[in-house]
Amino acid sequence: MEKILIVEDEKEINDIVSDYLSSLGYTTVQCFNGREALRDHDPGDFNLLILDLMIPGLDGVEVARRLREKSDLPIIMLTARDSEADKVLGLEIGADAYMTKPFSIRELGAQVRAVLRRCAPKSEPETGELISHKEVEMDLSKRKVMKDGKEVKLTTAQFDLLRLLISTPGKVFSRSELIETLSGYEYEGYERTIDVQVKNLRKALEKDPSKPEILLTVWGIGYKVQE
């Protein structure tokens, strides 16, 4: 069964989340401090991180940034911050979902299931499991992206967006179409989500993200991959 690390300094909330997810059959580990989360826990031991932004030691933003330097562990951010700027920041540092307090514990459970389902390794190879475009290659069954022979770390959301775009080079996708690809990430049709995710993909894949050659903007519509 999947193992989930919960980093939340409010003990009552941490206990509620842990107890509920345990009742669903998940193994949970509780942590109350950002620095301890990085020091005492190996991300390779977990399938998912539930992370509060406002925690002692290191705040959730810094924890996520440091984690993303070495791991693609899925992250659900759970926080009282609900401004647009905070949501964009969460996306930029690689969150796979963003939920605000107060929250429904059942909704959190559904979000956990959705993110874990998307991140689960495929038991059988998919038809046409390799997609390549210029120097970028995607292995769909292993959910791995290579550029110039080197692996590129992407979040689950970024991988799914790239997969859609790169599968049909030249086709223009509107932001609303791309949002449908993120169904289950709890972004509530938030179109800025797409702009942030494409920005992150460009940082990972483009030689010069300010002058993209792979992921192109179609002004007033959306995005496409260069033919």
C-alpha positions as CSV (number, residue, x, y, z in Angstrom):
1,M,0.0,0.0,0.0
2,E,1.1,3.5,-0.7
3,K,3.1,5.4,1.9
4,I,2.3,9.1,2.6
5,L,4.4,11.7,4.5
6,I,2.3,14.4,6.2
7,V,4.1,17.6,7.0
8,E,1.8,19.8,9.1
9,D,2.6,21.6,12.3
10,E,-0.9,21.8,13.7
11,K,-1.2,18.5,15.5
12,E,-5.0,18.3,15.3
13,I,-5.0,18.7,11.6
14,N,-2.0,16.3,11.2
15,D,-3.8,13.7,13.3
16,I,-7.1,14.1,11.4
17,V,-5.4,13.7,8.0
18,S,-3.3,10.8,9.2
19,D,-6.2,8.9,10.8
20,Y,-8.5,9.4,7.8
21,L,-5.9,8.3,5.2
22,S,-5.0,5.3,7.4
23,S,-8.7,4.4,7.4
24,L,-8.5,4.3,3.6
25,G,-5.6,1.8,3.8
26,Y,-2.6,4.1,3.3
27,T,0.5,4.0,5.5
28,T,1.1,7.5,7.0
29,V,4.1,9.1,8.6
30,Q,3.6,12.3,10.5
31,C,6.1,15.2,10.7
32,F,5.6,18.7,12.2
33,N,8.7,20.5,11.0
34,G,10.1,21.4,7.6
35,R,13.7,20.9,8.4
36,E,13.0,17.6,10.0
37,A,11.0,16.5,7.0
38,L,14.1,16.8,4.8
39,R,16.6,15.6,7.3
40,D,14.8,12.6,8.7
41,H,12.8,11.2,5.7
42,D,14.0,9.9,2.4
43,P,11.6,10.9,-0.4
44,G,12.3,7.5,-2.1
45,D,10.5,5.8,0.8
46,F,7.2,7.6,0.0
47,N,4.6,7.7,-2.7
48,L,3.2,11.2,-1.8
49,L,3.9,14.2,0.3
50,I,1.1,16.3,1.9
51,L,2.8,19.6,2.7
52,D,1.6,22.7,4.7
53,L,3.2,26.0,3.6
54,M,3.4,27.6,7.0
55,I,5.5,25.2,9.1
56,P,8.5,25.8,11.4
57,G,12.1,25.0,10.6
58,L,11.8,25.5,6.9
59,D,8.6,26.7,5.4
60,G,6.7,24.6,2.9
61,V,8.0,26.6,-0.1
62,E,11.6,25.9,0.7
63,V,10.9,22.3,1.5
64,A,9.3,21.8,-1.9
65,R,12.1,23.6,-3.7
66,R,14.8,21.5,-2.1
67,L,12.8,18.3,-2.6
68,R,12.4,19.1,-6.3
69,E,16.1,19.3,-6.7
70,K,16.5,15.6,-6.1
71,S,13.0,14.0,-6.4
72,D,9.8,14.0,-8.4
73,L,7.8,12.8,-5.4
74,P,4.2,14.1,-5.9
75,I,3.2,17.0,-3.6
76,I,-0.2,18.1,-2.4
77,M,0.0,21.5,-0.8
78,L,-2.4,22.0,2.1
79,T,-2.5,25.6,3.3
80,A,-4.5,28.5,4.6
81,R,-3.0,30.7,1.8
82,D,-5.6,31.0,-1.0
83,S,-4.4,34.0,-3.0
84,E,-3.7,33.7,-6.7
85,A,0.0,34.6,-6.1
86,D,0.3,31.7,-3.6
87,K,-1.3,29.2,-6.0
88,V,1.0,30.3,-8.8
89,L,4.0,30.0,-6.4
90,G,2.8,26.5,-5.5
91,L,2.7,25.5,-9.2
92,E,6.0,27.1,-10.0
93,I,7.8,25.0,-7.3
94,G,6.3,21.8,-8.5
95,A,3.1,21.1,-6.6
96,D,0.8,18.5,-8.1
97,A,-2.3,19.8,-6.3
98,Y,-3.1,22.7,-4.1
99,M,-5.9,22.6,-1.4
100,T,-6.8,25.4,1.0
101,K,-8.0,25.4,4.6
102,P,-10.6,24.8,5.7
103,F,-10.9,21.7,3.6
104,S,-13.1,18.6,3.3
105,I,-11.3,15.5,4.5
106,R,-13.2,13.5,1.9
107,E,-12.1,15.8,-0.8
108,L,-8.5,15.5,0.3
109,G,-8.9,11.7,0.1
110,A,-10.2,12.0,-3.4
111,Q,-7.3,14.2,-4.3
112,V,-4.8,11.7,-2.9
113,R,-6.4,8.9,-4.9
114,A,-6.3,11.0,-8.1
115,V,-2.6,12.0,-7.7
116,L,-1.5,8.5,-6.8
117,R,-3.4,7.0,-9.7
118,R,-1.7,9.4,-12.2
119,C,1.7,8.7,-10.7
120,A,1.3,4.9,-10.4
121,P,3.8,2.9,-12.6
122,K,2.2,1.1,-15.5
123,S,2.0,-2.7,-15.1
124,E,2.1,-3.3,-18.8
125,P,3.9,-1.3,-21.6
126,E,1.6,1.0,-23.5
127,T,1.1,0.9,-27.2
128,G,3.5,3.3,-28.8
129,E,5.2,3.8,-25.4
130,L,8.0,6.0,-26.8
131,I,7.4,9.5,-28.2
132,S,10.2,11.5,-29.6
133,H,10.5,15.1,-30.9
134,K,13.8,16.6,-31.9
135,E,16.1,16.0,-28.9
136,V,13.2,15.2,-26.5
137,E,12.1,11.6,-25.8
138,M,9.3,10.4,-23.6
139,D,9.0,6.9,-22.3
140,L,5.3,6.6,-21.4
141,S,5.4,3.3,-19.6
142,K,8.2,4.5,-17.3
143,R,7.0,8.1,-17.2
144,K,10.5,9.3,-18.0
145,V,11.6,12.2,-20.1
146,M,15.1,12.4,-21.7
147,K,16.7,15.5,-23.4
148,D,20.0,15.1,-25.3
149,G,20.4,11.7,-23.5
150,K,19.9,13.1,-20.0
151,E,16.9,12.5,-17.8
152,V,14.7,15.6,-17.1
153,K,12.7,15.6,-13.9
154,L,9.1,16.6,-14.4
155,T,6.1,16.7,-12.1
156,T,3.1,14.5,-12.9
157,A,1.1,17.4,-14.2
158,Q,4.0,18.6,-16.4
159,F,4.6,15.1,-17.8
160,D,0.9,14.8,-18.8
161,L,0.8,18.2,-20.4
162,L,4.0,17.5,-22.4
163,R,2.6,14.1,-23.5
164,L,-0.5,15.7,-24.9
165,L,1.4,18.5,-26.7
166,I,4.2,16.5,-28.1
167,S,2.0,13.7,-29.4
168,T,0.6,16.0,-32.1
169,P,3.3,18.5,-33.2
170,G,1.8,21.6,-34.8
171,K,-1.7,21.2,-33.3
172,V,-2.7,24.2,-31.3
173,F,-4.3,23.4,-27.9
174,S,-6.4,26.1,-26.1
175,R,-5.8,26.6,-22.4
176,S,-9.2,25.1,-21.6
177,E,-8.3,22.0,-23.5
178,L,-5.1,21.7,-21.6
179,I,-6.8,22.3,-18.3
180,E,-8.9,19.1,-19.0
181,T,-5.6,17.2,-19.1
182,L,-5.1,18.4,-15.5
183,S,-8.5,17.0,-14.4
184,G,-8.0,15.6,-10.9
185,Y,-5.3,18.1,-9.9
186,E,-7.7,20.4,-8.0
187,Y,-6.8,23.5,-10.0
188,E,-10.5,24.4,-10.5
189,G,-10.2,25.4,-14.1
190,Y,-7.6,27.9,-13.2
191,E,-6.2,29.0,-16.6
192,R,-3.1,30.5,-15.1
193,T,-2.1,27.0,-14.2
194,I,-1.3,26.2,-17.8
195,D,0.9,29.3,-18.3
196,V,2.9,28.4,-15.2
197,Q,3.3,24.7,-16.2
198,V,4.4,25.6,-19.7
199,K,6.9,28.1,-18.1
200,N,8.3,25.3,-16.0
201,L,8.4,22.9,-19.0
202,R,10.4,25.5,-20.9
203,K,12.9,25.9,-18.1
204,A,13.4,22.1,-18.2
205,L,13.5,21.6,-22.0
206,E,14.5,24.7,-23.8
207,K,18.0,25.9,-24.4
208,D,16.8,29.5,-23.9
209,P,13.3,29.5,-22.2
210,S,12.9,33.2,-23.2
211,K,13.2,32.1,-26.9
212,P,11.4,28.8,-27.0
213,E,12.0,26.4,-30.0
214,I,9.9,23.5,-28.8
215,L,6.9,24.8,-26.8
216,L,5.4,27.7,-28.7
217,T,2.8,30.2,-27.6
218,V,-0.1,30.8,-30.0
219,W,-1.2,34.3,-28.9
220,G,-4.8,34.5,-27.9
221,I,-5.3,30.8,-28.1
222,G,-2.9,28.6,-26.2
223,Y,0.2,26.5,-27.0
224,K,1.6,24.0,-29.4
225,V,4.8,22.0,-30.0
226,Q,6.9,23.1,-33.0
227,E,6.4,20.9,-36.1
